[in-house]
Amino acid sequence: MRAGALLAGLIVLALGVVATATGKSAAPGAIPGCAKASLNLVEEGQLSLATDNPAFEPWFNGGTKTKNWEFNDPSTGKGYESAVAYGIAKRLGFSKSQVTWSVLPWNKSFAPGKKSFDFYMAQISITPARAKNVTFSAPYFDVNQAVAGLKSNPISKVRSLKALRKYRLGAALGSTSYDYIVRYIRPTQTPRVYDTVNDVVTALKVKQIDGLVTDFDGMGYITNVQVPGSTVIGRLPNKGKQEQFGFVLQKGNPVVRCVNKALARMRADGSLKRLEVRWLGQTGAPILK
């Protein structure tokens, strides 16, 4: 009996070594200093996440439409931001059932005050002004701004920043897209500002503006689904420091250290890049000079 038990134990150990070597079935090892019980969370034993509604593709994808989730349900784990969030959760020891989601408007996520989430994602660019009110994680995506317009509008033929100047452009209030318009395009017509990207999309659809400026990787859904007859005119060249997205946390929350360690592991093992290629793989638009 003892010999049989020893043999069985050796077989189990060998299988465990094989699983770890192949990387196919072994769970990620625990991150030192980041045990669930030690994390400063809104709800003990639960990872509380939040995003905006609508949750747009390709950042979120799929799920049943509800009163909370107009387009996509972030709990599916599909779409770039949702998939990265669950990758972090897994590396911090949370099962999918231990992750909850709530709705919070984009511009309220980085406003001063107490947060009802552990971390928030909705394509929030890391800026010094926002960092005065909240703590940002390490970046999880490098951003390119882009401009879209109706194919029937002469703006669709534009191939340079200079040529954009005579058109009426629109962007979301407080966004880096608006900052890019006023700092680098400097249009002759005052750009129009809207509360949300969804409002800017509507403005383009009803021809209040000639061009919509937002991050390039959100353009596919806008031009293919939301605004029939529209097109991505081009990506805008990077100016100044590289724009990057980060997760938003309560100012000073030490859990950011563990979020960053989980992100670092995803970057090191290649999973972050694989998720980017899967969900954000489009590159087919010219860069305007």
C-alpha positions as CSV (number, residue, x, y, z in Angstrom):
1,M,0.0,0.0,0.0
2,R,2.8,2.4,0.9
3,A,4.6,1.7,-2.4
4,G,1.4,2.2,-4.4
5,A,0.7,5.5,-2.6
6,L,4.3,6.6,-3.2
7,L,4.1,5.8,-6.9
8,A,0.7,7.6,-7.2
9,G,2.2,10.6,-5.5
10,L,5.2,10.6,-7.9
11,I,2.9,10.5,-10.9
12,V,0.9,13.4,-9.6
13,L,4.1,15.4,-9.0
14,A,5.3,14.6,-12.5
15,L,2.1,15.7,-14.1
16,G,2.3,18.9,-12.1
17,V,5.8,19.6,-13.4
18,V,4.7,18.9,-17.0
19,A,1.8,21.2,-16.7
20,T,4.0,24.0,-15.3
21,A,6.6,23.4,-18.1
22,T,4.0,23.6,-20.9
23,G,2.2,26.5,-19.3
24,K,-1.1,25.1,-20.4
25,S,-2.8,24.1,-17.2
26,A,-0.9,25.5,-14.2
27,A,-2.4,28.5,-12.5
28,P,-0.2,31.6,-12.2
29,G,2.0,31.6,-9.1
30,A,1.0,33.9,-6.3
31,I,2.5,37.4,-6.4
32,P,4.6,38.0,-3.3
33,G,3.1,40.5,-1.0
34,C,-0.2,40.5,-2.8
35,A,-2.3,37.9,-1.0
36,K,-6.0,38.7,-1.4
37,A,-6.5,39.1,2.3
38,S,-3.8,41.8,2.4
39,L,-5.3,44.0,-0.4
40,N,-7.0,47.3,0.4
41,L,-10.3,46.6,-1.4
42,V,-13.7,48.2,-1.4
43,E,-15.2,44.8,-0.5
44,E,-13.2,42.2,1.2
45,G,-12.6,39.1,-0.9
46,Q,-14.0,40.8,-4.0
47,L,-12.5,42.8,-6.8
48,S,-14.8,45.7,-7.6
49,L,-14.3,47.1,-11.1
50,A,-16.1,49.9,-12.9
51,T,-16.4,51.4,-16.4
52,D,-18.6,53.7,-18.4
53,N,-21.9,52.9,-20.1
54,P,-22.0,52.4,-23.0
55,A,-19.0,50.1,-22.9
56,F,-17.7,50.3,-26.4
57,E,-16.0,47.7,-28.7
58,P,-13.2,46.8,-29.1
59,W,-12.5,47.5,-25.4
60,F,-15.6,45.4,-24.3
61,N,-17.4,42.8,-26.3
62,G,-20.6,40.7,-26.1
63,G,-23.0,39.9,-23.4
64,T,-26.7,40.5,-22.8
65,K,-27.9,44.1,-23.1
66,T,-29.3,45.3,-19.8
67,K,-30.3,48.7,-18.3
68,N,-26.7,49.0,-17.1
69,W,-24.9,47.8,-20.2
70,E,-26.3,49.4,-23.3
71,F,-23.9,47.9,-25.8
72,N,-21.6,45.3,-24.2
73,D,-21.4,43.7,-20.8
74,P,-17.8,43.9,-19.4
75,S,-18.2,40.7,-17.3
76,T,-17.8,38.6,-20.4
77,G,-14.1,38.9,-20.3
78,K,-14.1,39.8,-24.0
79,G,-12.7,43.0,-25.5
80,Y,-9.2,44.3,-24.7
81,E,-9.9,46.1,-21.4
82,S,-12.2,43.4,-20.0
83,A,-9.7,40.7,-20.9
84,V,-6.8,42.6,-19.3
85,A,-8.9,43.2,-16.2
86,Y,-9.6,39.5,-15.8
87,G,-6.0,38.7,-16.5
88,I,-5.0,40.9,-13.5
89,A,-7.8,39.5,-11.4
90,K,-6.5,35.9,-12.1
91,R,-3.0,36.8,-11.2
92,L,-4.2,38.3,-7.9
93,G,-6.0,35.1,-7.0
94,F,-9.6,36.1,-7.9
95,S,-12.0,33.8,-9.7
96,K,-14.3,35.3,-12.3
97,S,-17.2,35.0,-9.9
98,Q,-15.3,37.2,-7.4
99,V,-15.1,40.1,-9.9
100,T,-18.0,42.6,-9.9
101,W,-18.7,45.5,-12.2
102,S,-20.5,48.9,-11.8
103,V,-21.3,51.9,-14.0
104,L,-19.6,55.2,-13.5
105,P,-19.4,58.0,-16.2
106,W,-15.9,58.4,-17.7
107,N,-15.2,61.9,-16.5
108,K,-16.2,61.1,-12.9
109,S,-13.6,58.4,-12.6
110,F,-10.7,60.8,-12.2
111,A,-12.6,63.5,-10.3
112,P,-11.6,64.2,-6.7
113,G,-13.3,62.1,-4.0
114,K,-13.8,58.7,-2.5
115,K,-14.0,55.9,-5.1
116,S,-16.6,53.0,-5.1
117,F,-14.2,50.8,-7.2
118,D,-10.9,49.1,-6.8
119,F,-9.9,50.1,-10.3
120,Y,-11.6,51.7,-13.3
121,M,-11.0,51.5,-17.0
122,A,-12.6,53.3,-19.9
123,Q,-9.7,54.4,-22.0
124,I,-8.4,56.9,-19.4
125,S,-5.2,58.6,-20.5
126,I,-2.6,59.2,-17.8
127,T,-2.1,63.0,-17.4
128,P,-0.5,65.0,-14.6
129,A,-3.7,66.9,-14.0
130,R,-5.7,63.8,-13.5
131,A,-3.0,62.3,-11.3
132,K,-3.5,65.0,-8.8
133,N,-6.9,63.5,-7.9
134,V,-6.3,59.7,-8.5
135,T,-3.6,57.1,-8.6
136,F,-2.9,55.6,-12.0
137,S,-1.6,52.1,-12.7
138,A,1.3,51.5,-15.0
139,P,0.2,51.9,-18.6
140,Y,-1.5,49.0,-20.4
141,F,-1.8,50.6,-23.8
142,D,-0.1,53.2,-26.0
143,V,-2.6,55.5,-27.7
144,N,-2.9,57.1,-31.2
145,Q,-5.5,59.7,-31.8
146,A,-7.4,59.6,-35.0
147,V,-10.1,61.5,-36.9
148,A,-13.2,60.2,-38.6
149,G,-15.8,61.9,-40.9
150,L,-18.6,61.2,-43.3
151,K,-17.5,59.9,-46.7
152,S,-19.8,62.5,-48.3
153,N,-17.9,65.4,-46.6
154,P,-14.8,66.9,-48.2
155,I,-12.9,66.2,-45.0
156,S,-12.7,62.6,-46.0
157,K,-10.1,63.5,-48.6
158,V,-7.8,65.2,-46.1
159,R,-4.3,63.8,-45.8
160,S,-2.5,66.3,-43.5
161,L,-2.9,68.1,-40.2
162,K,-2.8,71.4,-42.0
163,A,-5.7,70.5,-44.2
164,L,-7.8,69.6,-41.2
165,R,-7.6,73.2,-39.9
166,K,-10.6,74.6,-41.9
167,Y,-13.1,72.0,-40.6
168,R,-15.3,71.9,-37.6
169,L,-14.0,69.2,-35.2
170,G,-15.5,67.7,-32.1
171,A,-14.3,65.8,-29.1
172,A,-15.4,64.8,-25.6
173,L,-15.1,67.3,-22.7
174,G,-11.9,67.0,-20.8
175,S,-10.4,64.4,-23.2
176,T,-6.9,64.2,-24.6
177,S,-8.6,64.3,-28.0
178,Y,-9.8,67.8,-27.4
179,D,-6.4,68.8,-26.1
180,Y,-4.8,67.4,-29.3
181,I,-7.2,69.5,-31.5
182,V,-6.5,72.8,-29.8
183,R,-2.7,72.3,-29.3
184,Y,-1.6,70.6,-32.5
185,I,-4.3,71.0,-35.2
186,R,-5.4,74.5,-34.1
187,P,-8.5,74.7,-36.4
188,T,-9.8,78.0,-37.6
189,Q,-13.3,77.1,-36.4
190,T,-13.8,76.7,-32.7
191,P,-14.0,72.9,-31.9
192,R,-17.2,71.7,-30.4
193,V,-17.1,69.9,-27.1
194,Y,-19.5,67.2,-25.8
195,D,-20.1,65.5,-22.5
196,T,-19.2,62.0,-23.8
197,V,-17.8,60.3,-26.9
198,N,-21.2,58.9,-27.6
199,D,-22.5,62.5,-27.8
200,V,-19.7,63.3,-30.3
201,V,-20.7,60.3,-32.3
202,T,-24.2,61.7,-32.5
203,A,-22.9,65.1,-33.5
204,L,-21.1,63.6,-36.4
205,K,-24.1,61.6,-37.5
206,V,-26.4,64.6,-37.6
207,K,-23.7,66.8,-39.2
208,Q,-23.1,69.2,-36.4
209,I,-19.4,68.6,-36.9
210,D,-17.2,67.6,-39.9
211,G,-14.8,65.4,-38.0
212,L,-14.7,63.4,-34.8
213,V,-11.4,63.0,-32.9
214,T,-10.9,60.1,-30.5
215,D,-8.5,57.2,-30.0
216,F,-7.8,55.2,-33.1
217,D,-8.6,51.8,-31.6
218,G,-12.2,52.9,-30.9
219,M,-12.8,54.1,-34.4
220,G,-13.7,50.7,-36.0
221,Y,-16.9,50.4,-34.0
222,I,-17.8,54.1,-34.7
223,T,-17.4,53.9,-38.4
224,N,-18.6,50.3,-39.0
225,V,-21.6,50.3,-36.6
226,Q,-22.6,53.7,-35.1
227,V,-22.2,56.1,-38.0
228,P,-23.2,54.6,-41.4
229,G,-21.3,56.2,-44.3
230,S,-18.4,57.4,-42.2
231,T,-14.7,56.5,-42.5
232,V,-11.5,56.8,-40.6
233,I,-9.7,59.7,-42.3
234,G,-6.4,59.0,-40.6
235,R,-4.4,58.5,-37.5
236,L,-2.9,61.6,-36.0
237,P,0.9,61.7,-35.4
238,N,2.1,61.5,-31.9
239,K,3.1,64.9,-30.5
240,G,5.1,65.3,-27.3
241,K,5.0,62.5,-24.7
242,Q,3.5,59.2,-25.8
243,E,-0.1,59.1,-24.7
244,Q,-1.0,56.0,-22.6
245,F,-4.0,54.4,-20.9
246,G,-3.9,53.4,-17.2
247,F,-6.3,52.0,-14.7
248,V,-7.7,54.6,-12.2
249,L,-7.5,53.9,-8.5
250,Q,-8.3,55.8,-5.3
251,K,-5.6,58.4,-4.7
252,G,-2.8,56.7,-2.6
253,N,-4.4,53.2,-2.7
254,P,-1.4,50.7,-2.2
255,V,-3.2,48.1,-4.2
256,V,-1.8,49.8,-7.3
257,R,1.5,48.1,-6.5
258,C,-0.1,44.6,-6.9
259,V,-2.0,45.7,-10.0
260,N,1.3,46.9,-11.5
261,K,3.0,43.6,-10.6
262,A,0.2,41.6,-12.3
263,L,0.5,43.9,-15.4
264,A,4.3,43.3,-15.4
265,R,3.8,39.6,-15.4
266,M,1.3,39.8,-18.3
267,R,3.8,41.9,-20.2
268,A,6.7,39.5,-19.5
269,D,4.8,36.4,-20.4
270,G,3.5,37.9,-23.7
271,S,-0.2,37.7,-22.7
272,L,-0.7,41.5,-22.8
273,K,0.6,41.7,-26.3
274,R,-1.5,38.7,-27.4
275,L,-4.7,40.4,-26.1
276,E,-3.8,43.6,-27.9
277,V,-3.2,41.8,-31.2
278,R,-6.5,39.8,-30.7
279,W,-8.8,42.7,-29.9
280,L,-7.0,45.8,-31.2
281,G,-5.2,44.4,-34.3
282,Q,-6.3,47.0,-36.8
283,T,-3.6,49.3,-38.3
284,G,-5.2,50.2,-41.7
285,A,-5.4,54.0,-41.7
286,P,-2.8,56.5,-42.9
287,I,-0.9,58.7,-40.5
288,L,-1.7,62.4,-41.4
289,K,1.5,64.4,-41.7
